[in-house]
Amino acid sequence: MKLQSPVNAPAKPNDYTAYPDAAGRFGDFGGRYVPETLMPLVHDLDAAYSAAKADPAFQAELSSFLTHYVGRPSPLYYAERLTEHFGGAKIYLKREELNHTGSHKINNCMGQILLARRMGKTRIIAETGAGQHGVATATVCARFGLPCVVYMGAVDVERQKPNVFRMNLLGAQVEPVTSGSATLKDAMNEALRDWVTNVHDTYYLIGTAAGMHPYPEMVRDFQSVIGQETRRQVMEMEGRLPDAVVACVGGGSNAIGLFHPFLNDEGVQLFGVEAAGEGMETGKHAAAINGGRPGVLHGNMTYLLQDDEGQITEAHSISAGLDYPGIGPEHSWLHDVGRATYLTATDTESLDAFKLCAELEGILPAIESAHALARLPDVAKQVGKGGIVVLNLSGRGDKDVATVAAHLGRTI
Amino acid sequence: MTKARIDARFAALKAEGRAAFVTYIMAGDPDYATGLEILKGLPAAGADVIEVGFPFSDPMAEGPPIQRAALRALDNGMTLSKTLAMIAEFRQGDQTTPIILMGYANPLINRGFETFARDAGQAGVDGLIVVDIPPEEADPLADALDAEQLSLLLLSTPTSDDARLKVILRRTSGFAYYVSVAGVTGVKEADADVVAPHVERVRAASGLPVAVGFGIKTPERAAAIARVADGVVVGSALVEEIATGLAMNEPVTDRVLSKVESLAKAVRSARVESLSV
């Protein structure tokens, strides 16, 4: 168990929220490492997003859809029985799984689809791992009448069949990707190949706070509604800020959305939980920060799983949504400057946490979110009685019941 | 900074009045020994400039042929170090054919730009194309290459307007590379009539010879591009010969080199034929 910050961290900034810089950098991380054909599009997107961000009409439109279509604000729920069970700090769950489509992914999709419309784009592409982002993208495309192609690794298509069918019902075309390891990273490669081929009409709706600038900033901004609401809600309920917030991290969009409004509150500890798969010592994991090194993939400099020659290695996790060899660049930076702490949880620990949450709180968490739940006893104990911990319950677990059953040796 | 071998080769071809035929192969495809044999055979088969791909696990701008070539090479243990070793072996027998390495950023970052540039220069590399390092991110790499007198070739594309061309060409040396289609390698086909005005634009903006690549598969198309550009790059079509040879259990070196010969012949005679028509 590692709860300590790194020792040789770079100097801490005065304002953690002042990043990325104009070049899309969080310290050494981020940037725009894309083929030249895409660079003019990336610059256009940057300009369009900056204009939209500053436009009250855009923000009002987004806010209205978040309220009436997504169902925000999501509740902040005092998890009394988990609190009693762990016997430490008071535990609150930020109920992102209650959003329309069942996860936090819709926050970002709603923001980006409004931006795509504003830019006059007529075709939407996306990548998906667990299918949560694919479903959320298919949903907003249906709502606004735009054609949608979702790239999904063939392995993930197989293990997330219900989500594939949901996307089809919503009118999206799901393209199984068989290249490479046939999971999320390969789906992202294929989406980039589509984008570089269809440069005139296509908007690439990236699902996590990673990739080339401005995606890490933009996705973070759209997901920051999670942390902003949490801040307001915990102040109303407890009259003070939490001592710690916890979220699972694959690409890291739900975590950065929760963390960001607390970055300058030094009293609030930030914990991300990476997927340790079969165990860090086995090498079969998806923990980019805990088990990787900085490098460049999919447009950004960030921590990556790679071999000695700089080839990207396969990630391993029971959770398709965390099964990615990289992580968003802002997390890499928050790790290096010591502002956030990145823990790990194995497949087995996450399955146990999944069952515990179901049995004690009557909530089936997404297997992704269950990774954060798995480290909750450690964080609750460290913060201690009288303290407050908020965990982002980023998605619901209905999609995972077949996976969980298989691991429990049950057939359904 | 410019590597002399590239300048000398393009100057000689200009004097001959013909375009350069630029061949792309993936280092170590299908294995080190065969890859080296192909590499050594390319100049005699008609390659004027050779691009050597170094394999990467996630080649996001490649179509299926070069994706598969990278996998074949990686599966047989190819690395960046072995790619440089292969080029050093090639250089023992050929001091004049320019070699351009082509690939993705991460293996270079992993090695360190300065170390890479030094090792590449010693191996006999002349230039470098890195698909996912655009001008915005190129300065540290360009500085390292300058120190070793290696060229960095930044790609111009159908999405590059005149303002963007200036940004791209600022640190480009050796020759300018125009990507003929918006897309991945080896899928869409290049159209010489569409490409011609862009070649003129890049030539005017750069003052460099302009080679055209992506989507050139047949001798006919290679000849058409050779009439409007200073160089014609063929990659996927050669790499596919390796795939076909392996599938049919035929010697792949012969297949690749005979394909190179037919394409080289088309490039070499393109302007002669067009003058005589």
Interface residues (C-beta under 8 A of the other chain):
Chain A: A23 G31 R32 Y33 V34 P35 E36 T37 L38 M39 P40 L41 S179 G180 K185 D186 M188 N189 L192 R193 V196 T197 N198 V199 P294 G295 V296 L297 H298 G299 M301 L304 Q306 D308 E309 G310 Q311 I312 T313
Chain B: P55 F56 S57 D58 P59 M60 A61 G63 P64 Q67 L74 T79 L80 S81 Y104 A105 N106 P107 L108 I109 N110 R111 V131 D132 I133 P134 P135 E136 E137 L154 L155 S156 T157 P158 T159 S160 D161 R164 I168 V179 A182 G183 V184 V187 K188
